[in-house]
Amino acid sequence: VAPPVPELPIQVLLVEDNPINQKLALRILGKWGCTVETAENGRIAVEKRRAGTFDVVLMDCQMPEMNGYEATQAIRTEEAEGGRRVPIIAMTANAMKGDREYCLSVGMDDYIAKPIQLPELKKRLEKVLAGGYAQPDVDQAA
């Protein structure tokens, strides 16, 4: 039997401080054919983003040292100085009204609530693969 063709051959930076959530995500993303690097906090995520080429960042929001919001703002600041903009998808247990809007306001491209629903995550990663998170025109001065 031939090995299955990867459904989602994308480079993922998984930013998650919980080892159990990290292990579970690695298993699922690996099954889908993703290549995954992990970061335990936002500071490490910013360093890995600087050093690597990723198709998407899955960003936990509540982490020690540097949270996902701060890390997203740091990544967006570096990207504004030159470089390709990477889609950042928030993964957060905060599912209150206004949380999605806040995630988008700090520069994230999308939002998924924990516990993660696999069909929802897969749909967002398929959108990444299809180029569905286009560069926003926010910095285009008229």
N, C-alpha and C positions, 0 to 999 in steps of 0.2 A: 504494500500500500504506500503510495507516494505521500510525502508530508503535505498537510493542507497549505494552500496558498494563503499568505497573510492577508487578512481582510483590511487591516489598517497599518500599512507599512510606513509609520510616521515616527519621528523622534520626539519623545515626551520627556519633559522635566517634571517629575512628580515632587511637589513640595508638601511634605506631610511629616509632622513630628511624632505621631502615634505609630509605634512599630507594628502593631497589629493591623491598623488601617493600611500602612505602607506595604506590608507583606501581601495582604489581600489584593490591593491595587496592582502590585507587581505581577501577581499570578494572572489576574484578569486581563491586564494590558498585554502581557506576554502571550496569552492565548489568542488575542486578537491580532498578533503580529507586530505590535508596537515595540520599538527599542526604547528602553526607559533608563533614565538616570534619576537618582533620588537626591533630595536635599532635606535635612531635618529642620531647617528654619529659613527665614527670609534672607538672612545675611549670606548663608551658603548658596541659596538660590540665585542671588544677584551675582555672586562670584562665578557660579557655574554657567549662568546665562551669558556672562561676559566672555567666558572661555569656550563655550560650545555653540553649536548650531541646533536649535530645536524648532520643531514645527508648532509646538504648543507647550504651554506651561499650565499644569493643573495645580492651583495654588490654594492650600489650606489658608484660612484667614487668621485663626487663633493659634499663634505659636510663640514660644519664648524667643528672646533675643531681638528678633525683628519680625513683626507680624506680616501677614500677607498683603495688607493694605500698604504698609511702608515699603515692602519689597517691590510691589507693583509700581509705586511712584518712583522708586530708585531706578527700576528697569526702564520705565518710560522716559525719565530724565536722560539716561544714557542713550536711549534710542533717538531722542530728539537731537542729540549731538552728532548723529550719523549712524546709519546701520538699519538693518531690516527690523521691522516691527513684528514681534511674535505675539500671536493670540494668547491671552491669559484668561483661563476659566477658573473662577472662584469655586472652591468646594468648602461649604461652611454649614455648620449645624445651626447657624443663625438663619431662621426661616421666618422672621418677623416682617411685617409690612415695612417697606422702605429699605430692607437689607440689599435687595437686588439693585435698587437705584444707587445706593451708596457704593456698592462694588463697581458699578459702571462709572460713577463719578470720579473714582480714584484711578481709572484707566483700565479696568478689567473689561474684557470683551463679552463675557457671558458669566452665568451663575448657575450652580447646581447645588441643591440642598442635600445635606447628609441626614439620614443615611442615603447614600447614593443609590439611585435606581439605575441598574445597568442599561436598560434600553435608552434612558435619557443621556447617560454618559456616552454611549456608543453613537447616538444621533449627533452629539456635539463633536465627537472626534471625526465622524464622517464628514461633517461640515468643514472641519479643518482640512481634511484630505481633499475636499472639493474646492478649496480656496474661498470658502464662504465667509471668512472673517477678513474682509478687505480693509486696506489701510483707510482710516478715517481722514477726512479732509480738514480736520480741526486747525492745522497749522498753515493752511493755504490762505495767505493774506490776499485780499482783493485789490 
